[in-house]
Amino acid sequence: MIAKCKAIAHGGNALEYVFRERKLGRILALHNLCSETPKEIHEEMRLIGDYNSRCKNKFLRIEIGIAPKDEPQMTFKTLNRLALLFAKQMGLDDHQWVAVTHKDTDNLHIHIIANRISLGGQVYDTTFVSNRAARVAEELSRKYGLTIANEVHSARPHRKAQANPARDRTKQQVRSICYTLLDKHRGKGLSGHSMFLYELHQSGVTIDRMKNKQGKVYGLKFTYGEHSFKASEIGREFGFRTLPKQFEIGNAQKPIIPFAHSSTRSTKDSSLIAQVAGATVDVALDTAGSVLSETGEVTALQTHGADYAEIAWQRRLRNQAAKKKKRGRGI
């Protein structure tokens, strides 16, 4: 058995919810109440709650879950006794409360809606009330031989997948490929970044950007064969923000200047591979820049190379800032 408790202000809505026709199983107990409909029960509780005008959250919502293997022994009498004992140990003898069961899910559970204001006008103390409810549920479970929530070890599919030996072997292969290519192209600027992504794709490893509901990129996912891994599983150097820093020239904390490779490239960097990579980057930047100038917004170009759209967008912002500075100098 497991339980949680929370102080709420919307007692009327909570009562309407627990008494909803397609959800309601049975009414287990009505304590210090005369009515049996949610509207009338809320009115009775409101009359007592008016004794205290300073309290805002005047109701308690308690949910008690029953373990599936304990359900066969849960008769109406047993459930009624559990609800009464639970409320008593929670210190609700002098409060109004109603307990019902729900039938809308496969797991049997009890809902208790209680008035936080006692019949004498005192406010129920809710300090660590959810922990208190969990402790009471554990005590009752031990006393009556029910399943204790903390002792149940449920099977979790995602843990099974991560414990798969084949997945672990694949992860080691991906990690070896990534670190080998990173050591090869580290510190070579944008061309090194492009060649790293190109050779990674040639090795069978693809990188996908993970986005939230707002469409913003928050991480990278590495896929090799039928297995996918978060960047954190491969290594701390391969995160969405940390990976570009590995290719910065000189200072590791200095941001990459996208157009530096075409104006400051040394003679040693004029090899055939670097020339091909530089030409590819230039064409991609020009294409992304033209798209941005036409649409006026960032377009997500799905490639396995550098994020050319974002680089072109940053270059456009720098150009706009430079124009503003030049315009201000003539004033």
C-alpha positions as a printed Julia matrix, in Angstrom:
331×3 Matrix{Float64}:
   0.0     0.0     0.0
   1.16    3.5    -0.79
  -0.32    6.91    0.01
   0.21   10.59   -0.7
  -1.45   13.71    0.68
  -1.63   17.35   -0.37
  -3.37   20.52    0.85
  -5.59   22.05   -1.84
  -7.91   25.04   -2.26
 -10.3    23.6    -4.87
 -12.28   21.31   -2.59
 -15.44   21.57   -4.68
 -13.66   20.42   -7.84
 -11.94   17.6    -5.97
 -15.26   16.32   -4.62
 -16.85   16.51   -8.07
 -13.91   14.51   -9.43
 -14.0    11.68   -6.87
 -17.8    11.37   -7.19
 -17.78   11.38  -10.99
 -20.1     8.66  -12.2
 -17.76    6.79  -14.52
 -14.98    6.84  -11.89
 -16.82    6.22   -8.62
 -16.65    2.69   -7.28
 -18.15    2.7    -3.77
 -18.53    5.21   -0.95
 -16.5     3.74    1.91
 -17.08    6.24    4.74
 -18.57    9.65    5.58
 -17.07   11.14    8.73
 -18.82   14.04   10.51
 -20.97   14.51    7.42
 -24.68   14.09    6.74
 -24.83   14.56    2.95
 -23.89   12.09    0.21
 -23.6    14.31   -2.88
 -20.46   16.32   -3.72
 -22.26   19.67   -3.79
 -23.92   19.16   -0.39
 -20.73   17.75    1.17
 -18.78   20.78   -0.05
 -21.41   23.08    1.45
 -21.11   21.35    4.84
 -17.33   21.62    4.74
 -17.52   25.26    3.66
 -19.63   26.14    6.69
 -16.93   24.76    9.0
 -14.15   26.3     6.88
 -15.63   29.78    7.29
 -14.51   29.7    10.94
 -11.0    30.42    9.64
 -10.76   33.17    7.03
  -6.94   33.3     6.83
  -6.37   29.75    5.6
  -6.33   29.46    1.79
  -5.89   25.71    1.2
  -8.77   24.43    3.32
  -8.93   20.85    2.02
  -6.76   17.73    2.03
  -6.6    15.37   -0.94
  -5.37   11.9    -0.03
  -4.81    9.03   -2.45
  -4.16    5.47   -1.25
  -2.98    2.85   -3.73
  -3.47   -0.88   -3.19
  -0.95   -3.36   -4.59
  -2.43   -5.62   -7.33
  -1.68   -8.82   -5.44
  -3.55   -7.49   -2.38
  -6.75   -6.68   -4.29
  -8.4   -10.15   -3.97
  -8.64   -9.76   -0.17
  -9.98   -6.19   -0.37
 -13.65   -6.55    0.51
 -15.83   -3.56    1.32
 -15.37   -4.19    5.04
 -11.57   -4.35    4.69
 -11.42   -1.16    2.64
 -13.71    0.63    5.07
 -11.48   -0.39    7.98
  -8.34    0.75    6.14
  -9.88    4.15    5.42
 -10.97    4.62    9.05
  -7.59    3.53   10.45
  -5.68    5.67    7.98
  -7.72    8.78    8.82
  -7.36    8.09   12.55
  -3.57    7.77   12.37
  -3.42   10.93   10.26
  -5.2    12.78   13.09
  -8.46   13.47   11.27
 -10.89   12.34   14.0
 -12.07   15.91   14.58
 -12.34   16.72   10.87
 -14.88   16.12    8.14
 -13.85   13.68    5.44
 -15.24   11.31    2.83
 -13.57    8.17    1.41
 -14.46    6.47   -1.88
 -12.95    3.91   -4.24
 -12.44    4.37   -7.97
 -13.0     1.87  -10.76
 -11.59    3.84  -13.71
  -8.18    2.1   -13.67
  -6.96   -1.48  -13.34
  -5.4    -0.72   -9.94
  -7.68   -0.36   -6.94
  -7.23    2.94   -5.1
  -8.97    5.03   -2.45
  -9.61    8.77   -2.51
 -10.12   10.75    0.7
 -11.18   14.41    0.64
 -10.94   16.0     4.09
 -11.71   19.41    5.55
  -8.48   20.9     6.82
 -10.4    23.04    9.34
 -11.45   20.97   12.35
 -14.86   21.18   14.04
 -13.2    23.41   16.63
 -11.79   25.8    14.02
  -8.14   24.68   14.17
  -6.11   24.32   10.97
  -4.56   20.92   10.23
  -0.75   21.1    10.14
   0.5    20.06    6.68
   4.25   20.13    7.41
   5.71   17.13    5.52
   2.15   15.81    5.24
   2.9    13.63    2.21
   5.78   11.92    4.05
   3.49   11.41    7.0
   0.87    9.77    4.78
   3.48    7.44    3.25
   4.69    6.45    6.72
   1.13    5.7     7.92
   0.51    3.56    4.81
   3.7     1.6     5.52
   2.74    1.04    9.16
  -0.73   -0.24    8.21
   0.77   -2.48    5.52
   3.11   -4.09    8.06
   0.34   -4.51   10.59
  -2.11   -6.23    8.23
   0.35   -8.09    6.02
  -0.1    -5.98    2.9
   2.51   -5.21    0.27
   4.83   -2.37    1.24
   5.56    0.05   -1.59
   9.25    0.52   -0.72
   9.84   -3.24   -0.97
   8.41   -3.61   -4.46
  11.07   -3.61   -7.2
   9.2    -3.08  -10.44
  10.72   -4.02  -13.78
  11.66   -0.94  -15.8
  11.97   -1.36  -19.57
  14.53    1.41  -20.02
  16.84   -0.17  -17.46
  16.6    -3.5   -19.25
  17.59   -1.84  -22.51
  20.61   -0.19  -20.92
  21.66   -3.47  -19.33
  21.66   -5.23  -22.71
  25.16   -6.65  -23.39
  24.8    -6.03  -27.14
  23.96   -2.4   -26.48
  26.99   -2.04  -24.22
  29.27   -3.46  -26.92
  27.8    -1.09  -29.5
  28.28    1.84  -27.15
  31.95    0.97  -26.74
  32.34    0.85  -30.53
  30.66    4.24  -30.97
  32.77    5.71  -28.18
  35.97    4.39  -29.82
  34.99    5.83  -33.22
  34.04    9.21  -31.76
  37.18    9.65  -29.67
  39.45    8.53  -32.54
  37.96   11.08  -34.92
  37.89   13.77  -32.24
  41.63   13.33  -31.56
  42.26   13.53  -35.31
  40.38   16.8   -35.9
  40.55   18.53  -32.53
  41.55   22.22  -32.67
  41.23   22.58  -36.45
  38.38   25.07  -36.46
  35.26   24.82  -38.55
  36.91   22.64  -41.2
  37.91   20.15  -38.51
  34.36   20.15  -37.16
  32.96   19.49  -40.65
  35.42   16.68  -41.37
  34.71   15.12  -37.97
  30.99   14.97  -38.73
  31.6    13.78  -42.29
  33.92   10.93  -41.28
  31.6    10.04  -38.41
  28.78    9.62  -40.91
  31.06    7.58  -43.18
  31.75    5.28  -40.22
  28.02    4.56  -39.85
  27.37    6.86  -36.88
  24.68    9.49  -37.37
  23.96   12.44  -35.09
  20.41   13.7   -34.55
  19.45   16.84  -32.7
  16.85   16.35  -29.95
  14.28   19.12  -29.61
  11.75   20.06  -26.96
   8.1    21.0   -27.54
   9.1    24.56  -28.39
  11.38   23.3   -31.17
  14.62   24.26  -29.38
  17.58   21.89  -29.54
  18.59   20.62  -26.1
  20.89   17.69  -26.88
  22.39   15.24  -29.37
  21.66   11.59  -30.04
  24.2     9.2   -31.59
  22.78    6.3   -33.62
  24.77    3.29  -34.76
  22.88    0.38  -36.25
  19.75   -0.28  -34.21
  21.01    1.38  -31.02
  20.85    5.04  -30.03
  22.76    6.81  -27.26
  22.58   10.18  -25.62
  25.69   12.33  -25.93
  26.32   11.97  -22.2
  26.63    8.18  -22.64
  29.4     8.62  -25.2
  31.42   11.24  -23.35
  31.29   14.71  -21.89
  33.08   16.12  -24.96
  30.16   15.27  -27.27
  27.37   17.4   -25.82
  25.39   19.87  -27.91
  27.32   22.85  -26.52
  30.63   21.18  -25.66
  31.3    19.44  -29.0
  31.91   22.64  -31.06
  34.38   23.85  -28.41
  36.64   20.86  -29.08
  37.49   22.29  -32.52
  38.24   25.86  -31.47
  41.67   27.13  -32.45
  43.92   28.25  -29.6
  41.7    29.15  -26.67
  39.19   26.44  -25.68
  36.85   29.04  -24.2
  36.88   31.29  -27.26
  33.81   30.9   -29.53
  34.32   29.64  -33.06
  34.46   32.39  -35.71
  32.71   30.7   -38.65
  34.48   32.66  -41.43
  38.0    32.54  -39.92
  39.03   29.48  -41.93
  38.93   31.34  -45.25
  41.03   34.37  -44.17
  43.51   33.07  -41.6
  44.22   29.55  -42.79
  47.94   28.8   -42.71
  49.95   27.19  -45.48
  49.99   23.87  -43.65
  46.16   23.77  -43.71
  46.04   23.98  -47.5
  45.99   20.25  -48.03
  43.53   18.68  -50.41
  41.14   17.47  -47.68
  41.06   20.85  -45.97
  40.42   22.61  -49.31
  37.52   20.31  -50.11
  36.06   20.76  -46.6
  36.52   24.56  -46.77
  34.81   24.79  -50.15
  31.92   22.67  -48.89
  31.5    24.91  -45.84
  31.61   28.11  -47.94
  28.95   26.85  -50.33
  26.76   25.68  -47.46
  27.11   29.04  -45.66
  26.24   30.99  -48.8
  23.21   28.77  -49.44
  22.0    29.06  -45.84
  22.55   32.83  -45.92
  20.44   33.2   -49.06
  17.64   31.15  -47.5
  17.74   33.3   -44.37
  17.63   36.52  -46.39
  14.53   35.31  -48.23
  12.58   33.9   -45.29
  13.8    36.18  -42.49
  14.05   33.31  -40.01
  16.28   30.41  -39.11
  15.61   27.34  -41.25
  16.6    23.97  -39.83
  18.84   22.42  -42.47
  19.02   18.73  -41.64
  22.56   17.67  -42.53
  25.15   15.42  -41.02
  27.75   18.19  -41.24
  27.95   21.47  -39.33
  24.81   23.42  -38.44
  25.2    25.76  -41.4
  21.89   27.53  -40.88
  22.84   28.57  -37.37
  26.32   29.69  -38.5
  24.83   31.78  -41.31
  22.36   33.29  -38.87
  25.18   34.27  -36.5
  27.17   35.77  -39.39
  24.14   37.8   -40.45
  23.72   39.16  -36.91
  27.4    40.2   -36.85
  26.99   42.01  -40.16
  23.92   43.84  -38.89
  25.75   44.86  -35.72
  28.72   46.13  -37.77
  26.4    48.23  -39.96
  24.8    49.81  -36.88
  28.23   50.71  -35.5
  29.29   52.29  -38.8
  26.03   54.21  -38.99
  26.57   55.59  -35.47
  30.07   56.83  -36.2
  28.84   59.31  -38.78
  26.54   61.09  -36.32
